[in-house]
Amino acid sequence: MSLEALNNIAAAEERAKRQLADAAERARLAVASAEQAGQDALAASLCGVAADIENLNREIDLKIEEDAREMEYKSDNRRAAVRAHAEKKLPDAVRLIVERIVAG
């Protein structure tokens, strides 16, 4: 083989090595870019989830407060109804007590 042919082969091998190294570098950069994009998407998703959780907690707290006010209102109404019923019976109770003491 001639020296020129050997030089051409060596040059071709060198080009192939460079092309392979360039392709490997581009692949490494593409993988790194994809990993970064995935991490960014995950971080954004986690922020969204955290915000959703905060909103749900606020809604739960509001619902708890609303339910507590409703229970207090119902309790107050029930207490007033029981008191009114007891006050209606009070004169009869006093009369019975007085009759028993006097009849004694």
MDTraj code that builds the backbone (N, CA, C; nanometers):
import mdtraj as md
import numpy as np

residues = "MET SER LEU GLU ALA LEU ASN ASN ILE ALA ALA ALA GLU GLU ARG ALA LYS ARG GLN LEU ALA ASP ALA ALA GLU ARG ALA ARG LEU ALA VAL ALA SER ALA GLU GLN ALA GLY GLN ASP ALA LEU ALA ALA SER LEU CYS GLY VAL ALA ALA ASP ILE GLU ASN LEU ASN ARG GLU ILE ASP LEU LYS ILE GLU GLU ASP ALA ARG GLU MET GLU TYR LYS SER ASP ASN ARG ARG ALA ALA VAL ARG ALA HIS ALA GLU LYS LYS LEU PRO ASP ALA VAL ARG LEU ILE VAL GLU ARG ILE VAL ALA GLY".split()
xyz = np.array([
    [0.0839, -0.1169, 0.0000],
    [0.0000, 0.0000, 0.0000],
    [0.0887, 0.1236, 0.0000],
    [0.0366, 0.2257, -0.0656],
    [0.1170, 0.3467, -0.0756],
    [0.1038, 0.4305, 0.0495],
    [0.1983, 0.5138, 0.0665],
    [0.1992, 0.6033, 0.1820],
    [0.0767, 0.6939, 0.1796],
    [0.0378, 0.7354, 0.0611],
    [-0.0811, 0.8207, 0.0490],
    [-0.2053, 0.7462, 0.0927],
    [-0.2180, 0.6201, 0.0558],
    [-0.3337, 0.5404, 0.0945],
    [-0.3350, 0.5212, 0.2461],
    [-0.2184, 0.4942, 0.3049],
    [-0.2095, 0.4778, 0.4501],
    [-0.2468, 0.6074, 0.5207],
    [-0.2007, 0.7201, 0.4667],
    [-0.2366, 0.8500, 0.5248],
    [-0.3860, 0.8755, 0.5135],
    [-0.4453, 0.8375, 0.3986],
    [-0.5906, 0.8536, 0.3804],
    [-0.6684, 0.7687, 0.4809],
    [-0.6205, 0.6446, 0.5007],
    [-0.6870, 0.5552, 0.5977],
    [-0.6747, 0.6129, 0.7380],
    [-0.5558, 0.6602, 0.7749],
    [-0.5345, 0.7180, 0.9072],
    [-0.6222, 0.8413, 0.9266],
    [-0.6316, 0.9237, 0.8219],
    [-0.7156, 1.0434, 0.8297],
    [-0.8621, 1.0049, 0.8438],
    [-0.9047, 0.9035, 0.7690],
    [-1.0433, 0.8575, 0.7765],
    [-1.0733, 0.8024, 0.9158],
    [-0.9782, 0.7256, 0.9702],
    [-0.9965, 0.6721, 1.1062],
    [-1.0038, 0.7861, 1.2085],
    [-0.9204, 0.8857, 1.1900],
    [-0.9211, 1.0005, 1.2804],
    [-1.0536, 1.0760, 1.2714],
    [-1.1057, 1.0949, 1.1483],
    [-1.2363, 1.1601, 1.1297],
    [-1.3464, 1.0783, 1.1965],
    [-1.3392, 0.9471, 1.1803],
    [-1.4405, 0.8591, 1.2400],
    [-1.4361, 0.8692, 1.3918],
    [-1.3162, 0.8719, 1.4488],
    [-1.3025, 0.8862, 1.5944],
    [-1.3601, 1.0197, 1.6416],
    [-1.3310, 1.1274, 1.5669],
    [-1.3843, 1.2584, 1.6039],
    [-1.5365, 1.2607, 1.5920],
    [-1.5886, 1.2014, 1.4840],
    [-1.7336, 1.1975, 1.4656],
    [-1.7986, 1.1167, 1.5778],
    [-1.7346, 1.0062, 1.6154],
    [-1.7868, 0.9239, 1.7242],
    [-1.7820, 1.0014, 1.8561],
    [-1.6722, 1.0708, 1.8809],
    [-1.6603, 1.1515, 2.0026],
    [-1.7618, 1.2653, 2.0015],
    [-1.7811, 1.3295, 1.8852],
    [-1.8813, 1.4367, 1.8749],
    [-2.0212, 1.3829, 1.8994],
    [-2.0524, 1.2676, 1.8421],
    [-2.1844, 1.2071, 1.8610],
    [-2.2046, 1.1702, 2.0071],
    [-2.1008, 1.1176, 2.0703],
    [-2.1111, 1.0817, 2.2127],
    [-2.1334, 1.2066, 2.2968],
    [-2.0655, 1.3153, 2.2653],
    [-2.0825, 1.4419, 2.3385],
    [-2.2228, 1.4973, 2.3183],
    [-2.2725, 1.4932, 2.1932],
    [-2.4094, 1.5403, 2.1679],
    [-2.5109, 1.4546, 2.2441],
    [-2.4880, 1.3241, 2.2483],
    [-2.5783, 1.2347, 2.3217],
    [-2.5735, 1.2665, 2.4716],
    [-2.4520, 1.2904, 2.5254],
    [-2.4382, 1.3240, 2.6659],
    [-2.5113, 1.4543, 2.6974],
    [-2.4977, 1.5541, 2.6101],
    [-2.5664, 1.6820, 2.6296],
    [-2.7183, 1.6653, 2.6197],
    [-2.7633, 1.5817, 2.5253],
    [-2.9078, 1.5588, 2.5101],
    [-2.9643, 1.4909, 2.6343],
    [-2.8901, 1.3929, 2.6885],
    [-2.9352, 1.3241, 2.8099],
    [-2.9380, 1.4219, 2.9269],
    [-2.8334, 1.5033, 2.9403],
    [-2.8289, 1.6012, 3.0490],
    [-2.9430, 1.7010, 3.0362],
    [-2.9693, 1.7445, 2.9135],
    [-3.0789, 1.8383, 2.8916],
    [-3.2136, 1.7749, 2.9260],
    [-3.2321, 1.6498, 2.8867],
    [-3.3572, 1.5799, 2.9166],
    [-3.3733, 1.5595, 3.0669],
    [-3.2635, 1.5251, 3.1348],
    [-3.2696, 1.5086, 3.2800],
    [-3.3063, 1.6403, 3.3474],
    [-3.2460, 1.7483, 3.3026],
    [-3.2758, 1.8793, 3.3610],
    [-3.4213, 1.9176, 3.3363],
    [-3.4687, 1.8916, 3.2145],
    [-3.6089, 1.9219, 3.1833],
    [-3.7023, 1.8397, 3.2711],
    [-3.6668, 1.7128, 3.2937],
    [-3.7474, 1.6274, 3.3813],
    [-3.7481, 1.6787, 3.5242],
    [-3.6306, 1.7192, 3.5725],
    [-3.6226, 1.7728, 3.7085],
    [-3.7012, 1.9025, 3.7207],
    [-3.6937, 1.9873, 3.6184],
    [-3.7697, 2.1128, 3.6207],
    [-3.9196, 2.0851, 3.6214],
    [-3.9614, 1.9888, 3.5390],
    [-4.1041, 1.9541, 3.5337],
    [-4.1498, 1.8972, 3.6672],
    [-4.0661, 1.8142, 3.7288],
    [-4.1006, 1.7567, 3.8582],
    [-4.1103, 1.8654, 3.9646],
    [-4.0153, 1.9577, 3.9641],
    [-4.0182, 2.0672, 4.0620],
    [-4.1434, 2.1522, 4.0439],
    [-4.1771, 2.1817, 3.9192],
    [-4.2980, 2.2608, 3.8932],
    [-4.4222, 2.1853, 3.9393],
    [-4.4243, 2.0557, 3.9145],
    [-4.5377, 1.9741, 3.9558],
    [-4.5492, 1.9711, 4.1075],
    [-4.4362, 1.9587, 4.1757],
    [-4.4389, 1.9570, 4.3223],
    [-4.4870, 2.0905, 4.3782],
    [-4.4467, 2.1995, 4.3152],
    [-4.4956, 2.3312, 4.3594],
    [-4.6466, 2.3398, 4.3416],
    [-4.6945, 2.2877, 4.2293],
    [-4.8392, 2.2876, 4.2055],
    [-4.9128, 2.2037, 4.3077],
    [-4.8565, 2.0891, 4.3408],
    [-4.9184, 2.0017, 4.4406],
    [-4.9183, 2.0696, 4.5769],
    [-4.8081, 2.1345, 4.6109],
    [-4.8011, 2.2048, 4.7400],
    [-4.9071, 2.3144, 4.7469],
    [-4.9242, 2.3869, 4.6378],
    [-5.0262, 2.4923, 4.6343],
    [-5.1658, 2.4314, 4.6463],
    [-5.1885, 2.3192, 4.5787],
    [-5.3186, 2.2518, 4.5883],
    [-5.3462, 2.2077, 4.7317],
    [-5.2442, 2.1555, 4.7980],
    [-5.2608, 2.1107, 4.9362],
    [-5.2933, 2.2291, 5.0262],
    [-5.2245, 2.3413, 5.0060],
    [-5.2539, 2.4604, 5.0860],
    [-5.3977, 2.5062, 5.0638],
    [-5.4418, 2.5058, 4.9387],
    [-5.5799, 2.5459, 4.9096],
    [-5.6791, 2.4516, 4.9755],
    [-5.6525, 2.3215, 4.9674],
    [-5.7425, 2.2244, 5.0299],
    [-5.7452, 2.2432, 5.1812],
    [-5.6299, 2.2689, 5.2409],
    [-5.6262, 2.2920, 5.3858],
    [-5.7067, 2.4151, 5.4234],
    [-5.6973, 2.5217, 5.3420],
    [-5.7776, 2.6419, 5.3691],
    [-5.9266, 2.6095, 5.3581],
    [-5.9636, 2.5344, 5.2552],
    [-6.1050, 2.4983, 5.2383],
    [-6.1532, 2.4125, 5.3554],
    [-6.0684, 2.3199, 5.3997],
    [-6.1050, 2.2352, 5.5131],
    [-6.1229, 2.3197, 5.6382],
    [-6.0313, 2.4123, 5.6613],
    [-6.0427, 2.4991, 5.7794],
    [-6.1707, 2.5818, 5.7742],
    [-6.2032, 2.6349, 5.6567],
    [-6.3274, 2.7123, 5.6435],
    [-6.4490, 2.6248, 5.6692],
    [-6.4472, 2.5024, 5.6179],
    [-6.5594, 2.4105, 5.6377],
    [-6.5737, 2.3746, 5.7855],
    [-6.4599, 2.3530, 5.8516],
    [-6.4639, 2.3213, 5.9949],
    [-6.5241, 2.4382, 6.0731],
    [-6.4811, 2.5603, 6.0417],
    [-6.5357, 2.6782, 6.1094],
    [-6.6854, 2.6910, 6.0831],
    [-6.7247, 2.6698, 5.9588],
    [-6.8670, 2.6787, 5.9232],
    [-6.9478, 2.5734, 5.9988],
    [-6.8971, 2.4499, 6.0022],
    [-6.9679, 2.3436, 6.0730],
    [-6.9752, 2.3724, 6.2226],
    [-6.8680, 2.4279, 6.2784],
    [-6.8680, 2.4607, 6.4223],
    [-6.9720, 2.5679, 6.4521],
    [-6.9797, 2.6707, 6.3652],
    [-7.0810, 2.7757, 6.3859],
    [-7.2214, 2.7174, 6.3756],
    [-7.2423, 2.6278, 6.2798],
    [-7.3743, 2.5665, 6.2631],
    [-7.4101, 2.4814, 6.3846],
    [-7.3125, 2.4054, 6.4350],
    [-7.3377, 2.3231, 6.5537],
    [-7.3675, 2.4109, 6.6748],
    [-7.2954, 2.5222, 6.6872],
    [-7.3184, 2.6138, 6.7987],
    [-7.4590, 2.6738, 6.7888],
    [-7.4981, 2.7110, 6.6666],
    [-7.6314, 2.7675, 6.6447],
    [-7.7389, 2.6652, 6.6823],
    [-7.7229, 2.5422, 6.6356],
    [-7.8211, 2.4379, 6.6672],
    [-7.8242, 2.4098, 6.8168],
    [-7.7067, 2.4110, 6.8790],
    [-7.6989, 2.3874, 7.0228],
    [-7.7688, 2.4992, 7.0990],
    [-7.7447, 2.6228, 7.0570],
    [-7.8103, 2.7367, 7.1216],
    [-7.9617, 2.7273, 7.1065],
    [-8.0072, 2.6906, 6.9864],
    [-8.1514, 2.6774, 6.9638],
    [-8.2105, 2.5662, 7.0497],
    [-8.1394, 2.4546, 7.0570],
    [-8.1887, 2.3420, 7.1368],
    [-8.1924, 2.3809, 7.2850],
    [-8.0873, 2.4486, 7.3305],
    [-8.0816, 2.4919, 7.4697],
    [-8.1983, 2.5877, 7.4993],
    [-8.2247, 2.6792, 7.4076],
    [-8.3352, 2.7746, 7.4265],
    [-8.4689, 2.7017, 7.4282],
    [-8.4840, 2.6011, 7.3426],
    [-8.6091, 2.5255, 7.3385],
    [-8.6299, 2.4480, 7.4683],
    [-8.5242, 2.3850, 7.5180],
    [-8.5337, 2.3098, 7.6438],
    [-8.5652, 2.4052, 7.7587],
    [-8.4981, 2.5206, 7.7594],
    [-8.5224, 2.6190, 7.8655],
    [-8.6677, 2.6684, 7.8601],
    [-8.7169, 2.6996, 7.7398],
    [-8.8555, 2.7477, 7.7267],
    [-8.9531, 2.6404, 7.7736],
    [-8.9262, 2.5159, 7.7388],
    [-9.0128, 2.4059, 7.7805],
    [-9.0100, 2.3923, 7.9337],
    [-8.8913, 2.4047, 7.9912],
    [-8.8785, 2.3938, 8.1373],
    [-8.9483, 2.5111, 8.2056],
    [-8.9356, 2.6291, 8.1491],
    [-8.9998, 2.7459, 8.2093],
    [-9.1524, 2.7345, 8.2036],
    [-9.2041, 2.6696, 8.0986],
    [-9.3492, 2.6488, 8.0914],
    [-9.3964, 2.5557, 8.2025],
    [-9.3128, 2.4586, 8.2383],
    [-9.3517, 2.3617, 8.3407],
    [-9.3207, 2.4094, 8.4823],
    [-9.2451, 2.5164, 8.4935],
    [-9.2025, 2.5648, 8.6250],
    [-9.3210, 2.5969, 8.7175],
    [-9.4234, 2.6681, 8.6724],
    [-9.5357, 2.6973, 8.7652],
    [-9.6020, 2.5702, 8.8173],
    [-9.6198, 2.4704, 8.7303],
    [-9.6803, 2.3441, 8.7754],
    [-9.5905, 2.2742, 8.8764],
    [-9.4587, 2.2796, 8.8521],
    [-9.3648, 2.2152, 8.9435],
    [-9.3669, 2.2855, 9.0793],
    [-9.3692, 2.4165, 9.0777],
    [-9.3744, 2.4924, 9.2036],
    [-9.5030, 2.4597, 9.2781],
    [-9.6134, 2.4570, 9.2064],
    [-9.7418, 2.4263, 9.2684],
    [-9.7389, 2.2877, 9.3329],
    [-9.6843, 2.1860, 9.2609],
    [-9.6783, 2.0505, 9.3168],
    [-9.5894, 2.0454, 9.4412],
    [-9.4777, 2.1171, 9.4364],
    [-9.3874, 2.1171, 9.5517],
    [-9.4556, 2.1822, 9.6718],
    [-9.5184, 2.2945, 9.6481],
    [-9.5864, 2.3646, 9.7570],
    [-9.6988, 2.2767, 9.8131],
    [-9.7780, 2.2122, 9.7287],
    [-9.8867, 2.1255, 9.7758],
    [-9.8326, 2.0125, 9.8611],
    [-9.7179, 1.9555, 9.8206],
    [-9.6620, 1.8423, 9.8977],
    [-9.6060, 1.8893, 10.0302],
    [-9.5446, 2.0091, 10.0284],
    [-9.4919, 2.0612, 10.1546],
    [-9.6064, 2.0931, 10.2491],
    [-9.7106, 2.1588, 10.1969],
    [-9.8242, 2.1963, 10.2809],
    [-9.8998, 2.0720, 10.3264],
    [-9.9185, 1.9755, 10.2358],
    [-9.9924, 1.8552, 10.2714],
    [-9.9080, 1.7668, 10.3608],
    [-9.7821, 1.7798, 10.3492],
    [-9.6839, 1.7168, 10.4205],
    [-9.6783, 1.6109, 10.5078],
])
top = md.Topology()
chain = top.add_chain()
for i, resn in enumerate(residues, 1):
    res = top.add_residue(resn, chain, resSeq=i)
    for name in ("N", "CA", "C"):
        top.add_atom(name, md.element.get_by_symbol(name[0]), res)
traj = md.Trajectory(xyz[None], top)
